Amino acid sequence: MTDDTVRRIRALAEVGSTRAEIAGLLSMAEWKVAAICVAHSIPATPKRTGKRKLPEWPELAIELNGATQGVVAARYGVSTTAISQARRKAEKAAASSGEPPTTRP
């Protein structure tokens, strides 16, 4: 663990990120982030109290571009299943309107 990692965790916690979100963004295990937070007195919350609403599909697809479903799910406090369902719903809507199917990011 480097001082840079601690600084990054502290910066993310200060803007309101949860430990799960920080772990996803830094590609670390959540327990490791929690241990660093405790060791360095960083006030990162373990969980969000309420779930945030997913954006509509075009914005969600842009956010998923280059990120895994797990990272985006952690950012919004939802399951990866919710993201898959949003994708399928958008694909069905595009198919019924006659538009070509969206490419998967």
N, C-alpha and C positions, 0 to 999 in steps of 0.2 A: 504494500500500500504506500502510495506516495503522497506528498503534500498536495500535489495537483489534484489527486482523486478526492481528497478531503475538501479542498476548495470548491471543486465542481459539485460535490454532494451538498455542501453548505449553500452554494448559490442556488441550486435547484430547490432546496428546502425553503429558502427565503421567499421564493416566488410561489410557494404553496403546493409544491409537488409532494405526493405521498412517497413512502418508501418503495412501494411496488412500481410506481412510475419512474423513480430514480433508477431502480434496478434495471428496468426495461431499457431506459435511455442509455445507461452506461454499460449494458450487457454484463451485469453482475448478478449474483444470486441475491435474493431479497434478504436472506439471513445475514449476508456479509454487509449489506448496506445498513441493516439494523444495528449490527455490532459496531460499525464505524460511527453511526449516529450516537449511540450510547457512550462510546469511548471518548468522543469529542464534544459531547453535549450539544448535538445538533437537533433542533426541535422539528423533526420530520414526523408527520402523523403516519401511523401504520395503515390506515384505510380512510377512504372518503366516507363521509356520513351519508351522502346521497349520490345517486348515480347521475352523471351528466347525460344529456340527450345527445345521441349521435347526430352528426350533420347529415344533410341530404346526400344521396349517392355521389353526385359529381365531386363534391368537396371531400367526401370520405375516400373516394378513389384516388384523388390527388394526394391525400395524406398517406394512403397505403402504399403509394408508389415509392419504393425503396425502403419501406419499413415492414416488419412482420406484423401479422394480425395480433400477435401477443403484445407487442409494444403499443399499438394503437388501442387495443382493448384496455391495457393498463392506464393509458392516458385518459380514457373516458370512463373508466371504472365499470366496464361492462365485460361480458364474457366474449370469447372469440366466436362463440355460436351466434351471438347477436350480430356480429359483423358479417358472418357468412350468410345469415338470414337477410340482412340488408342487401348484400350482393345479389342473392338469388331473386329477391323481390324486384330489384332494378333490372335484372336480366329478363324476368318475366314481363315486366312492363314494356321493355324495349321490344321484345318479341311480339307482344300483342299489338303494338303500334306500327309494326312493320319496319322499324328501324333495324339496322344491322346490330348484332349483339356487341356489347362493350367488350373491349379487350381487357383481360385480367391484368391488373398491375403486378 
